[in-house]
């Protein structure tokens, strides 16, 4: 699997395209998504430039879109073949943003 890792002490020049091992089957109550598109959003920019704390080697690009490849047996909301997008605020459905519980 390809991933872009951030190295905050190196800024944007520290973004590194990596080949990582296959993630395998999804864990409990999880899904695996083949990512087709991603962006470097404002939060990611803060991480890769060191303005926000993050571990070295963190996978950047929080905004993603793709297709579900596999689901855990406990997952009922998604199924393989579903087109999905990630969200940085999973509890924010609409309206004014409220802090997560």
Residue, then its C-alpha position, 0 to 999 in steps of 0.5 A: x500500500x502507498x502512503x504519504x508520511x509526514x516528518x514535521x521537522x522537515x516541513x513540506x519537503x519532508x512528505x515522503x511517499x512510502x510502500x507499506x505492508x498490506x493492512x490486512x483484514x479490518x479490525x473490530x467494527x472497522x472497514x478497509x477503503x481503497x483510497x482514490x483521492x486525497x488532499x493536503x488540508x489546512x490541518x495536515x499543513x499544520x502537522x507537516x510544518x510542525x505547528x501542530x504536534x504529531x509523531x514523526x512518520x504520521x500518515x498525512x492527508x486526512x481528507x480521502x475518498x475511495x471505495x470500501x474493499x472489506x468490512x468487519x462482520x460487526x459493520x452494518x452501515x457499509x459494504x464492499x463497493x460503497x463509495x465513501x469520503x472521510x471526515x475530520x469531525x466524525x460527530x459533525x453531521x450538519x449545522x454549526x460545529x460542536x465539539x465531539x463528546 
